[in-house]
Amino acid sequence: MKRTITHLADGRELIYFDRRDDADRSAIDRRPLEPRPPASELRYDPLTEEWIAIAGHRQTRTFLPTGGTAECPLCPSTDERSTEIPSYDYDVVVFENRFPSFSGNLGTYEDVGGLSEVRPGVGRCEVVCFTSDHDSSFSRLSDDQVELVMEAWADRTAELSAIEGVEQVFCFENRGEEIGITIAHPHGQIYAYPYVTPRTKLQLGAAQRYKGNLFADVLAAERAAGTRVVATNELWTAFVPAAARWPFEVHVYPHRQVPDLAALTEAERAAFAPLYTSVLRAFDGLFGVVMPYISAWHQAPVRTGRELAYLHLELFSIRRAPNKLKYLAGSESAMGAFVNDVRPEEAARMLRSQIDH
Ligand SMILES: [Zn+2]
């Protein structure tokens, strides 16, 4: 693997991850770009003890085109058109988001009154292009390509964890128009947060109170029960959690407890690729239409709870039937109290029947 760091016209970092050692990454970004906006401000909600990022500048971001390769900002550049990626081809590329919620570019932040503490949204947001092929999808990447993406995630996790003020690194993919994705090009994002996220805090709090190893016991119990297992191999298991919140939700665990993606072995990365893409294809096979989904890597925080944490991926879709989406309405949005219309055992059975062998 070859890693080449370069910079875009407005100073943002861009990193190529290449399979070939002789890839030429000398292309320069010649676009006239506006200066980067400052980071958002963080405001503390004393009622829920959560930080909320207020990113006013994101309202003004250009609404990204829905068109094909002719307008796509994530396709490689050509002689006629300059995109976010100066090179004429790439394997996997990562760059700093142009309109980030968190960044090192700090503005000025005033006291806003009330009980809310305000501080700058230190951190970083990056975009990961999974392939240069606009019309592909993660589910159709080759195993080699998935492994390269995983190397990029691991690299970014290690690098971003080293930034002063960063407390947690989150690699994720939002897919589908129903999730609000306006660029069809296969890509994901990485957020380096200046705090530990609410869901991670909850999970690690539960792990702390539990007598034993909570994550390992959940995995062992699901493997023993078997009724909700969707796919498994020597090193990974994918299962629908017993108390799934979403109509179609799958958690993917390595059999060995590691804190983050950077700690996976080459063998674990290699074993993850075919298992995960088969689960994604099973999602698409359910109703014969593209499944919108959110795929979220849960990694240990940078400084706290690392010995408790257990790297795993949580994948879920908001589609519950061919023409029906699950919306977060009153109970979920206002109270955080989920109601799921699909029995997890039935969801697992449906997904299993779509796994290609
Ligand atoms: Zn594209």
Boltz pocket constraint, residues with backbone or C-beta under 6 A from the ligand:
constraints:
  - pocket:
      binder: B
      contacts: [[A, 68], [A, 69], [A, 72], [A, 73], [A, 74], [A, 75], [A, 132], [A, 133], [A, 134], [A, 185]]
      max_distance: 6.0
